[in-house]
Amino acid sequence: MSRFQMTKRIVFLTLMSVSLILVACGGTKEETEEVEEPKEPEVVKIYIKENLEGAFGEIVQNFEKEHEDIDVEPIFLSNDEIVQGVKNDEKGSVVFTTEDAVKELIEDDLVGVKDTKFLMMDELVLFTKHEDPDVQRVRDMDQSTRVAILSPDNYEEGKLSKSIFVDDEFEKVEDENFVIGDSAEDVIQDVMNNNAQVGVLYQSTIYNNEELKTLVRAPRRVVEPFIYQLGLVSKSDITDTERTLYDYLLSTEVQEILKNHGYVV
């Protein structure tokens, strides 16, 4: 082989090598330019007692910030609606409501006892206006004191509120002195507008209202506090997503949020 031929062959092989390298590099570039489609976040459903909407708005927002791959679907219902909704739902979920509703789900084998935790409680309190109240202390109350409560016909809270005044610690309030409200806001406004001297609602409802002050909590021998319980619904195997939300709801971060909304944790 002549020197020229050898040189030509070397040049050819060099060009071939360069071509192969360019092809290889080009293929790599095309591969790296392929963008994977983002995965849809997994959705976890949680049934929550309707009066907890304020606290859970903040809780859900914080959870989704920490877990961008999970979307929470909160469903706010009454206890009866929660139980029925869980029974009708084909998929698993998380529940956060009062212990009597969770107990019913346990009895129906929809929630395992080991997958439940008591999380917090709420209590009925007697309250007045913060400024210039007609009643400064419980002993200032008598049979003429007007008391604002939720409708006993429409709300269990109203029935329990009325039952407080048969206890020896409180003067019995005559039926005509109960001022009946159709909502918690009605009860608060009746106190603020002097239609009633005292109101009765759950502590969490008035906790952050600076215009109101608590006189006393309802005696537990008469009215038991609302105990709230967390549970995992196991229609099939509990998913990692459901377990992640469940564990987060047990965290100190969530406990602080609940405290800030007036719940006892």
Secondary structure, DSSP 8 states (H G I E B T S, - for coil): --HHHHHHHHHHHHHHHHHHHHHHHHHHHHHHH--------EEEEEEEEGGGHHHHHHHHHHHHHH-TTEEEEEEEE-HHHHHHHHHH-SS-EEEEEEHHHHHHHHHTTSEEEEEEEEEEEE-EEEEEESSS-S-SSGGG--TT--EEEE-TTT-HHHHHHHHGGGSTTS----GGGEEEESSHHHHHHHHHTTS-SEEEEEHHHHTT-TTEEEEEE--TTTS--EEEEEEEE-SSS--HHHHHHHHHHTSHHHHHHHHHTT-B-
